[in-house]
Amino acid sequence: MAEIVASSKGIDTHTAFVGRQPIYGRSIDVFAYELLFRNNEVNRASFTDGNAATAQVMLNTFVEIGLDHIVDHHLAFINLTRDFVLGNYCIALPKDRVVLEVLENMGVDQELIDALNRLSGLGYRIALDDFVYHESLKPLVELADIIKVDVLELDRKTVARHVEILRQYPVKLLAEKVETHEEFEFCRDLGFDYFQGYFFCKPKVISAKPIPANRMAVLALLTQLQNPTIEISQLERIFQEDLSLGSQVLRYINSAFFEIPKQIDSIDQAVYMVGTDRLRMWASLLMLARIEEKPVELFVTAIVRARMCEQLALAHHVPDVDQYFTVGLFSILDGLLDQSMDNIIPTLPLEREIRQALLNRQGPLGMTLDCVLAYERGDWDTVLCHGFEVETVKAAYLEAISWTSYITPLLKS
């Protein structure tokens, strides 16, 4: 297996990481995305005091990339600094597309409150981030549209007390850093309106609960399809045994996405026109799309990870990029099957490198997956530790987001 050789170039002033983290409604449908940002002057999304130039770098980045590119039709939550608010930079952002997040530690005084009231009067939605209630913060509460409560930082009794107090105001409540299904259910029962965190990627483990038969069937077929040495006759047999899958694959091969000049009527023709690897990839994505009773964003996350891993491998001329796609795609198996990876992976006939990457983040595959997961969380220091060129990582992420937003509706139709 070829190894990725990555460089360790630093970030220049025109380079920035931009990522996103989903925010859900009560039915675990995506309501918005929080934008995550960093460049060498902007560390952990905080600006240096009074540095309007740095704020402009952030603004230019969003203008260059485009909100539609990174959040599609959803709202974008943008974490602000005091300088950004008082410097009147917010008015350059589209008020119908953004929610302005205000940190309570930016220095709450009349100047800030007046500035936020002006923005609210212009139609901007205001969210209070990492909020811990205190009577002195009442002026902020009264102008806010959304209040974010860090449920990881506060104990449950305190969280419940916050809900009781804040329900006296006409605000929506958002539980952030929700990392388990148990925490999500607790917050939903308390009456929170929105939820943020990676609980949807985690297994909802119930002791002695078997993996549903329909999910096991999907997993077994996925594993077969990911075999890089699979022969055309084996592919044909898979599609013969699952006529619905074969029909779907041919429909997508004949769609405008592939721009095939003539109608494709058989699997062997499809292999000839698009190649075995592309055929296996599309069939795998279609199988994953069949999983029900899981949030769509889990499916989206799997595709973004798979595509980003693949793009990083392609950027470094790795010959077996299919393994990288597989590692990204299978990285959500625990959340999909509600079992730990330690229980799932030993049961699958996966190659040793893929097993090591999924279980222990070992080898070039594991390093790439770890980089992708760190980018997803906005853990920029870990991203940089892997030594990939900054522009390569950012480009891989944005391409994965774009590709996923295009094909997901096709796969779900």
C-alpha positions, -999 to 999 in steps of 0.1 A, spaced: 0 0 0 14 34 -10 20 59 18 8 95 17 38 118 20 25 152 33 44 185 36 44 207 66 41 242 51 26 268 74 -5 289 68 -1 323 51 -23 353 57 -45 345 27 -52 309 38 -80 298 61 -97 267 73 -135 269 70 -157 241 83 -192 236 95 -211 218 123 -247 209 120 -275 222 143 -306 201 145 -343 206 152 -363 183 175 -368 158 147 -330 157 141 -334 175 108 -307 200 100 -318 236 109 -285 253 104 -247 250 104 -223 268 126 -193 280 106 -159 271 120 -130 293 110 -93 297 114 -62 312 98 -28 320 112 -40 353 126 -73 339 138 -68 310 162 -98 291 175 -122 316 159 -111 345 181 -98 378 167 -70 399 182 -82 430 200 -92 458 176 -79 440 146 -103 450 119 -80 437 92 -84 402 107 -121 405 107 -119 415 71 -100 383 63 -128 363 78 -154 382 58 -134 379 25 -131 342 31 -169 337 33 -174 359 3 -148 340 -17 -162 306 -8 -198 316 -7 -223 307 20 -243 285 -5 -213 264 -12 -207 255 25 -242 255 40 -264 250 10 -299 265 17 -295 264 55 -288 292 79 -252 299 89 -243 306 126 -212 329 127 -193 334 159 -185 371 164 -160 391 183 -166 425 200 -146 442 173 -166 426 146 -199 439 162 -187 474 171 -168 478 138 -201 474 119 -188 445 98 -219 425 104 -240 445 79 -220 431 50 -235 396 59 -269 387 44 -294 390 73 -317 363 58 -289 337 58 -270 342 90 -274 340 128 -249 362 147 -234 345 177 -223 366 206 -199 354 233 -208 366 268 -171 372 276 -166 398 249 -174 425 275 -211 433 280 -217 470 283 -241 496 269 -220 501 238 -222 464 228 -260 462 237 -267 493 216 -248 478 187 -267 445 190 -300 462 192 -292 481 160 -284 448 143 -316 432 157 -336 462 144 -321 457 109 -335 421 110 -304 401 121 -310 371 143 -289 372 175 -277 341 194 -259 340 227 -231 314 227 -218 294 257 -244 311 278 -245 309 316 -273 330 331 -267 359 354 -290 388 363 -265 413 348 -269 396 314 -307 402 313 -303 430 286 -286 404 263 -314 379 269 -341 404 261 -326 411 227 -316 375 218 -335 352 194 -316 321 203 -297 311 235 -271 283 234 -266 264 266 -234 243 270 -247 210 284 -213 196 287 -201 224 310 -232 225 333 -246 197 354 -282 185 346 -298 203 375 -282 236 364 -293 230 328 -329 224 339 -327 256 360 -315 276 329 -344 263 309 -369 273 336 -355 308 338 -350 314 300 -385 301 291 -398 334 306 -384 351 275 -395 347 239 -363 329 228 -354 296 213 -331 274 233 -302 255 218 -284 227 236 -248 226 224 -220 200 229 -246 172 230 -224 142 226 -246 112 234 -281 100 226 -289 101 263 -280 138 265 -301 145 234 -331 128 249 -326 146 282 -324 180 265 -353 173 242 -375 163 272 -366 196 289 -379 214 259 -349 226 240 -357 236 204 -323 230 188 -293 207 193 -257 208 184 -230 181 188 -219 148 174 -244 125 192 -259 115 158 -226 99 149 -224 79 181 -240 45 187 -272 43 208 -260 12 226 -286 -9 243 -272 -40 260 -281 -73 242 -297 -55 214 -290 -73 181 -282 -54 149 -314 -52 128 -315 -78 100 -320 -51 73 -290 -32 84 -269 -64 86 -280 -72 50 -269 -37 39 -236 -41 57 -229 -75 42 -235 -62 7 -215 -30 13 -185 -52 24 -187 -72 -8 -189 -41 -29 -158 -26 -12 -137 -56 -22 -111 -40 -46 -105 -74 -63 -142 -80 -70 -148 -94 -106 -174 -83 -130 -192 -117 -127 -195 -111 -89 -209 -77 -94 -234 -90 -119 -244 -117 -94 -249 -91 -67 -272 -70 -89 -291 -101 -101 -298 -110 -65 -309 -74 -58 -328 -63 -89 -338 -30 -72 -302 -21 -66 -293 -30 -102 -321 -9 -116 -311 21 -94 -274 18 -105 -283 17 -142 -307 47 -137 -279 68 -122 -254 57 -147 -278 69 -174 -284 102 -157 -270 136 -167 -244 133 -139 -223 108 -161 -230 124 -195 -229 89 -211 -235 94 -249 -257 63 -252 -282 43 -231 -266 17 -208 -287 -15 -204 -265 -39 -185 -240 -41 -157 -212 -52 -180 -218 -22 -203 -218 1 -172 -184 -14 -161 -171 -7 -196 -183 29 -196 -176 41 -161 -153 14 -147 -156 -11 -119 -145 13 -92 -171 40 -100 -198 13 -102 -189 -1 -68 -189 34 -53 -223 43 -66 -238 9 -56 -223 14 -21 -238 48 -17 -272 36 -29 -270 8 -3 -262 33 25 -291 55 14 -315 26 21 -308 27 59 -339 41 76 -346 54 111 -313 74 111 -309 111 105 -301 121 69 -271 140 82 -254 108 92 -256 97 56 -243 131 45 -214 129 70 -204 95 57 -202 108 21 -183 139 31 -158 119 50 -154 93 22 -150 120 -5 -125 140 16 -104 110 24 -104 101 -13 -95 137 -24 -66 138 1 -53 105 -13 -57 118 -49 -38 150 -41 -8 128 -30 -11 105 -60 -19 74 -39 -28 46 -63 -54 28 -41 -77 57 -34 -107 33 -31 -95 22 3 -96 58 15 -131 62 3 -141 30 21 -125 41 53 -144 74 53 -177 57 44 -173 30 70 -163 55 98 -200 60 107 -208 22 111 -210 25 148 -236 53 146 -254 34 118 -256 0 136 -257 12 172 -227 -9 181 -192 -2 190 -165 -4 163 -148 -31 184 -179 -52 179 -185 -45 143 -151 -45 125 -140 -80 135 -171 -95 119 -163 -79 85 -139 -93 59 -120 -60 55 -84 -56 46 -60 -53 75 -51 -16 67 -88 -6 67 -93 -24 101 -63 -7 116 -75 27 103 -111 23 116 -102 8 150 -69 26 159 -63 53 133 -31 36 123 -12 38 91 -17 62 62 -54 54 60 -58 61 97 -38 93 96 -60 106 67 -92 96 85 -80 113 117 -72 145 98 -107 144 82 -124 139 116 -104 167 132 -114 191 104 -150 181 109 -148 191 146 -128 223 139 -98 208 158 -74 228 136 -43 220 156 -48 182 151 -54 189 114 -20 207 112 -2 179 131 -8 155 102 14 177 80 -9 181 50 -7 213 30 -34 237 43 -47 245 8 -49 208 0 -70 200 31 -93 230 27 -98 222 -10 -106 186 -2 -132 195 24 -149 221 2 -150 197 -28 -164 170 -6 -191 193 7 -200 204 -29 -200 169 -43 -221 156 -14 -247 184 -17 -251 175 -54 -254 137 -52 -273 133 -20 -307 144 -35 -300 119 -64 -294 90 -40 -324 98 -18 -348 103 -47 
